[in-house]
Amino acid sequence: MSEGAKVIAQPGTGVREGRSRFKAVRGTAAASRRPVSWKPYLSDLGAGAILPILTVALWQTAGSAGWVSPEFLPTPLTIVRSFARLAVSGELAHHLGVSLERAFLGFLIGGAAGLLLGILTGLFRRAEYLLDPSVQVLRLVPHLAIAPLIILWFGFGEVSKVAIIISGSFFPLYLNTFMGIRHVDHKLLEVGRVLGFSPYQQLRRLILPGALPNILLGLRLSLAVAWISLVVAELIGSQSGVGFLINEAKQNSSTEVIFVGILIFAFVGKLIDSIFRVLERRFLFWRDSYRG
């Protein structure tokens, strides 16, 4: 009996063989996963620290020599002393904790909404035709234009600040999720049909993993925009938070405290971005561009 006859005589044989090959390939990929090494990260950190160290050294030299006014540009040592004073008093921890809570809550709500709507419009054409044009119009409205309206609606309380962060963190994740699903190779869907996958199995095993690079990029961008939106929300009207600390220092002409707030925003934002880069390398180990 020929091979073709055997397959016809035994329905489902090709599907079982396809499932076996799929499991074998997936097992091989898992076995090839290399343990996470911190050496590349430490090497990148060392290389990236060269320019900031040189900048701070030149900055301190210029300030100590009197080349620049301390009111215009305080020296790094003055900024460090202000940082230490705020940290010891507990004021810095309080304001930073409030800002992190606002940013996380707004990102959680806006990111979740963007992810779900991106999946919906990415999977169904009718949902795209119905929802995507309106979302794209709203996406092009700047934060500074919509922030006064949100404050007019919700006042200067926590709701308005979280709403501004939600409006910023929604769009990057929505757009990248939508594009990631639409760019999934159709051959994967054909493989899923051959293997007898249900629609849910195709979504979980093929579509979402195929769109994962775009989704992770959307998460990274959404969190960055949420952090930037936090600055906008706290500078417009707030009684606590790092943005309030900067605004209060501006009114008191405390330039060094303003620099403390700016550096906190920069360092925390960079830390969050670095964490997401580690997650990208962890979950996208199977892509050549993420193997380090």
Secondary structure, DSSP 8 states (H G I E B T S, - for coil): --HHHHHHHSTTHHHHHHHHHHHHHHHHHHHT-----SHHHHHHHHHHTHHHHHHHHHHHHHHHTTSS-TTTS--HHHHHHHHHHHHHHTHHHHHHHHHHHHHHHHHHHHHHHHHHHHHHHHH-HHHHHHHHHHHHHHHTS-HHHHHHHHHHHHTTSHHHHHHHHHHHHHHHHHHHHHHHHHTS-HHHHHHHHHTT--HHHHIIIIIHHHHHHHHHHHHHHHHHHHHHHHHHHHHHS-SSSHHHHHHHHHHTT-HHHHHHHHHHHHHHHHHHHHHHHHHHHHH-TTSGGG--
